[in-house]
Amino acid sequence: PVHTYGKVIMCGDSGAGKSTLTEAIIHCSESMNEEGVIDEHPSRKQKRKPVEPLTAGIISHRVKSLKANMTIYDLAGHREYYSSHSSILEHISNTTPSIFLLLL
């Protein structure tokens, strides 16, 4: 089991694939066996959630499995949300080390 905790912050333009990548990470962590191999046996396949067309604000996803322990913050890529991102990002990044992924 993973005993450390991390944060991943998905940033980028609208339509860059932030939500799609987030859902893929969640799906992979849920499908991973004890050896860290993604098990896609037909009897274990989970139905994937459809990705929403547009993210509004910031959506957080908690990922906790044998190989992952993190929160992924999926930031909206539309300009009207940029002003709210700065204050929330300051709070998120001050509490625990974070990884920023910029998708273009």
Number of C-alpha atoms within 10 A of each C-alpha: 10 11 8 8 14 14 22 19 22 23 20 18 15 18 16 14 17 25 22 16 15 20 18 13 15 19 18 17 20 19 18 17 15 11 8 13 12 14 15 13 8 7 7 9 12 11 7 10 8 8 13 9 10 12 18 14 15 19 13 14 16 13 19 16 17 15 17 22 18 17 17 24 22 24 24 24 23 15 9 11 15 13 9 11 15 11 10 11 14 10 10 15 15 9 9 11 12 17 13 14 13 12 15 11
